[in-house]
């Protein structure tokens, strides 16, 4: 669902498979405070800050990316 939404909105993303990539899993653990569920999204903003979203929360994704519905 999340990937479909990003594709629909023409949002570029990098998919990391945490079950196959130890470095990606460690990054997720660090950024999420230990959460290991998917999807987990980290959005890097232009100002260098990061926003994290657990699960597919369309409203939060829209808020962080400035997408109006």
TIVO-2410 file (N, C-alpha, C; in nm, 3 decimals):
# residues 69
REC num residu      c1      c2      c3 atome chaine
REC   1      X   0.081  -0.120   0.000     N      A
REC   1      X   0.000   0.000   0.000    CA      A
REC   1      X   0.086   0.127   0.000     C      A
REC   2      X   0.188   0.132   0.085     N      A
REC   2      X   0.272   0.250   0.092    CA      A
REC   2      X   0.346   0.272  -0.039     C      A
REC   3      X   0.406   0.166  -0.093     N      A
REC   3      X   0.478   0.179  -0.221    CA      A
REC   3      X   0.382   0.222  -0.332     C      A
REC   4      X   0.262   0.166  -0.332     N      A
REC   4      X   0.162   0.204  -0.433    CA      A
REC   4      X   0.128   0.352  -0.420     C      A
REC   5      X   0.114   0.400  -0.297     N      A
REC   5      X   0.081   0.540  -0.275    CA      A
REC   5      X   0.195   0.630  -0.323     C      A
REC   6      X   0.318   0.595  -0.288     N      A
REC   6      X   0.433   0.673  -0.334    CA      A
REC   6      X   0.440   0.674  -0.487     C      A
REC   7      X   0.418   0.561  -0.549     N      A
REC   7      X   0.420   0.554  -0.696    CA      A
REC   7      X   0.309   0.640  -0.757     C      A
REC   8      X   0.191   0.633  -0.698     N      A
REC   8      X   0.076   0.711  -0.746    CA      A
REC   8      X   0.106   0.861  -0.741     C      A
REC   9      X   0.177   0.903  -0.637     N      A
REC   9      X   0.209   1.045  -0.617    CA      A
REC   9      X   0.344   1.084  -0.678     C      A
REC  10      X   0.408   0.989  -0.748     N      A
REC  10      X   0.539   1.012  -0.810    CA      A
REC  10      X   0.644   1.057  -0.708     C      A
REC  11      X   0.644   0.991  -0.593     N      A
REC  11      X   0.740   1.020  -0.487    CA      A
REC  11      X   0.851   0.917  -0.496     C      A
REC  12      X   0.973   0.965  -0.509     N      A
REC  12      X   1.087   0.873  -0.514    CA      A
REC  12      X   1.114   0.818  -0.375     C      A
REC  13      X   1.152   0.692  -0.369     N      A
REC  13      X   1.183   0.629  -0.241    CA      A
REC  13      X   1.288   0.522  -0.262     C      A
REC  14      X   1.351   0.485  -0.153     N      A
REC  14      X   1.445   0.374  -0.153    CA      A
REC  14      X   1.389   0.267  -0.061     C      A
REC  15      X   1.367   0.151  -0.116     N      A
REC  15      X   1.316   0.039  -0.036    CA      A
REC  15      X   1.434  -0.037   0.023     C      A
REC  16      X   1.428  -0.061   0.152     N      A
REC  16      X   1.531  -0.140   0.219    CA      A
REC  16      X   1.465  -0.262   0.280     C      A
REC  17      X   1.521  -0.377   0.252     N      A
REC  17      X   1.464  -0.504   0.300    CA      A
REC  17      X   1.536  -0.543   0.429     C      A
REC  18      X   1.477  -0.505   0.540     N      A
REC  18      X   1.543  -0.523   0.669    CA      A
REC  18      X   1.559  -0.670   0.709     C      A
REC  19      X   1.483  -0.758   0.644     N      A
REC  19      X   1.500  -0.900   0.673    CA      A
REC  19      X   1.618  -0.961   0.597     C      A
REC  20      X   1.674  -0.883   0.503     N      A
REC  20      X   1.785  -0.933   0.423    CA      A
REC  20      X   1.911  -0.846   0.434     C      A
REC  21      X   1.900  -0.731   0.496     N      A
REC  21      X   2.009  -0.634   0.500    CA      A
REC  21      X   2.036  -0.593   0.645     C      A
REC  22      X   2.146  -0.644   0.700     N      A
REC  22      X   2.177  -0.616   0.841    CA      A
REC  22      X   2.196  -0.467   0.869     C      A
REC  23      X   2.260  -0.395   0.779     N      A
REC  23      X   2.280  -0.251   0.799    CA      A
REC  23      X   2.147  -0.176   0.798     C      A
REC  24      X   2.059  -0.214   0.709     N      A
REC  24      X   1.927  -0.151   0.703    CA      A
REC  24      X   1.848  -0.180   0.831     C      A
REC  25      X   1.859  -0.302   0.882     N      A
REC  25      X   1.790  -0.339   1.006    CA      A
REC  25      X   1.844  -0.258   1.124     C      A
REC  26      X   1.976  -0.241   1.130     N      A
REC  26      X   2.036  -0.162   1.238    CA      A
REC  26      X   1.993  -0.016   1.229     C      A
REC  27      X   1.988   0.037   1.107     N      A
REC  27      X   1.942   0.175   1.087    CA      A
REC  27      X   1.797   0.190   1.133     C      A
REC  28      X   1.714   0.093   1.099     N      A
REC  28      X   1.574   0.097   1.139    CA      A
REC  28      X   1.561   0.091   1.291     C      A
REC  29      X   1.636   0.003   1.353     N      A
REC  29      X   1.633  -0.010   1.499    CA      A
REC  29      X   1.671   0.123   1.564     C      A
REC  30      X   1.773   0.186   1.512     N      A
REC  30      X   1.820   0.314   1.567    CA      A
REC  30      X   1.714   0.423   1.548     C      A
REC  31      X   1.663   0.436   1.427     N      A
REC  31      X   1.568   0.543   1.396    CA      A
REC  31      X   1.431   0.523   1.459     C      A
REC  32      X   1.394   0.398   1.481     N      A
REC  32      X   1.259   0.369   1.532    CA      A
REC  32      X   1.254   0.348   1.682     C      A
REC  33      X   1.370   0.348   1.747     N      A
REC  33      X   1.371   0.320   1.891    CA      A
REC  33      X   1.347   0.174   1.921     C      A
REC  34      X   1.383   0.086   1.829     N      A
REC  34      X   1.372  -0.058   1.851    CA      A
REC  34      X   1.256  -0.126   1.782     C      A
REC  35      X   1.172  -0.051   1.714     N      A
REC  35      X   1.058  -0.108   1.643    CA      A
REC  35      X   1.107  -0.186   1.523     C      A
REC  36      X   1.051  -0.305   1.501     N      A
REC  36      X   1.093  -0.387   1.388    CA      A
REC  36      X   0.977  -0.429   1.298     C      A
REC  37      X   0.870  -0.353   1.297     N      A
REC  37      X   0.758  -0.383   1.208    CA      A
REC  37      X   0.771  -0.306   1.078     C      A
REC  38      X   0.700  -0.350   0.979     N      A
REC  38      X   0.702  -0.281   0.850    CA      A
REC  38      X   0.560  -0.250   0.807     C      A
REC  39      X   0.535  -0.147   0.731     N      A
REC  39      X   0.638  -0.055   0.684    CA      A
REC  39      X   0.681   0.043   0.793     C      A
REC  40      X   0.804   0.082   0.784     N      A
REC  40      X   0.860   0.189   0.866    CA      A
REC  40      X   0.924   0.286   0.770     C      A
REC  41      X   0.883   0.411   0.776     N      A
REC  41      X   0.929   0.510   0.679    CA      A
REC  41      X   1.009   0.619   0.748     C      A
REC  42      X   1.123   0.650   0.691     N      A
REC  42      X   1.202   0.764   0.733    CA      A
REC  42      X   1.205   0.862   0.617     C      A
REC  43      X   1.162   0.983   0.644     N      A
REC  43      X   1.161   1.087   0.542    CA      A
REC  43      X   1.264   1.192   0.582     C      A
REC  44      X   1.363   1.210   0.495     N      A
REC  44      X   1.466   1.311   0.518    CA      A
REC  44      X   1.420   1.441   0.454     C      A
REC  45      X   1.416   1.546   0.534     N      A
REC  45      X   1.369   1.676   0.484    CA      A
REC  45      X   1.486   1.759   0.435     C      A
REC  46      X   1.455   1.863   0.359     N      A
REC  46      X   1.557   1.951   0.302    CA      A
REC  46      X   1.642   2.019   0.409     C      A
REC  47      X   1.584   2.042   0.527     N      A
REC  47      X   1.659   2.109   0.634    CA      A
REC  47      X   1.748   2.014   0.713     C      A
REC  48      X   1.752   1.887   0.671     N      A
REC  48      X   1.838   1.789   0.736    CA      A
REC  48      X   1.769   1.709   0.846     C      A
REC  49      X   1.649   1.748   0.883     N      A
REC  49      X   1.575   1.674   0.986    CA      A
REC  49      X   1.512   1.549   0.925     C      A
REC  50      X   1.470   1.459   1.011     N      A
REC  50      X   1.406   1.335   0.967    CA      A
REC  50      X   1.271   1.321   1.036     C      A
REC  51      X   1.176   1.267   0.964     N      A
REC  51      X   1.047   1.230   1.020    CA      A
REC  51      X   1.032   1.080   1.003     C      A
REC  52      X   0.981   1.014   1.104     N      A
REC  52      X   0.960   0.869   1.096    CA      A
REC  52      X   0.812   0.839   1.110     C      A
REC  53      X   0.770   0.737   1.037     N      A
REC  53      X   0.629   0.697   1.036    CA      A
REC  53      X   0.622   0.546   1.048     C      A
REC  54      X   0.549   0.500   1.147     N      A
REC  54      X   0.529   0.356   1.168    CA      A
REC  54      X   0.398   0.317   1.101     C      A
REC  55      X   0.403   0.214   1.019     N      A
REC  55      X   0.286   0.167   0.948    CA      A
REC  55      X   0.253   0.255   0.829     C      A
REC  56      X   0.144   0.227   0.761     N      A
REC  56      X   0.101   0.310   0.650    CA      A
REC  56      X  -0.002   0.409   0.702     C      A
REC  57      X   0.048   0.526   0.739     N      A
REC  57      X  -0.035   0.634   0.792    CA      A
REC  57      X  -0.040   0.743   0.684     C      A
REC  58      X  -0.137   0.731   0.596     N      A
REC  58      X  -0.148   0.820   0.481    CA      A
REC  58      X  -0.156   0.967   0.523     C      A
REC  59      X  -0.230   0.995   0.628     N      A
REC  59      X  -0.244   1.133   0.675    CA      A
REC  59      X  -0.110   1.188   0.722     C      A
REC  60      X  -0.033   1.107   0.793     N      A
REC  60      X   0.098   1.151   0.842    CA      A
REC  60      X   0.195   1.170   0.725     C      A
REC  61      X   0.194   1.079   0.628     N      A
REC  61      X   0.278   1.092   0.510    CA      A
REC  61      X   0.245   1.224   0.439     C      A
REC  62      X   0.116   1.251   0.420     N      A
REC  62      X   0.074   1.374   0.354    CA      A
REC  62      X   0.119   1.496   0.432     C      A
REC  63      X   0.106   1.490   0.563     N      A
REC  63      X   0.146   1.601   0.649    CA      A
REC  63      X   0.296   1.629   0.635     C      A
REC  64      X   0.377   1.526   0.647     N      A
REC  64      X   0.522   1.541   0.641    CA      A
REC  64      X   0.568   1.590   0.504     C      A
REC  65      X   0.506   1.539   0.398     N      A
REC  65      X   0.546   1.576   0.263    CA      A
REC  65      X   0.474   1.698   0.208     C      A
REC  66      X   0.379   1.751   0.284     N      A
REC  66      X   0.305   1.869   0.238    CA      A
REC  66      X   0.211   1.840   0.123     C      A
REC  67      X   0.152   1.721   0.123     N      A
REC  67      X   0.058   1.682   0.018    CA      A
REC  67      X  -0.083   1.713   0.065     C      A
REC  68      X  -0.157   1.791  -0.015     N      A
REC  68      X  -0.297   1.813   0.018    CA      A
REC  68      X  -0.382   1.709  -0.051     C      A
REC  69      X  -0.486   1.672   0.016     N      A
REC  69      X  -0.569   1.565  -0.038    CA      A
REC  69      X  -0.668   1.619  -0.129     C      A
***
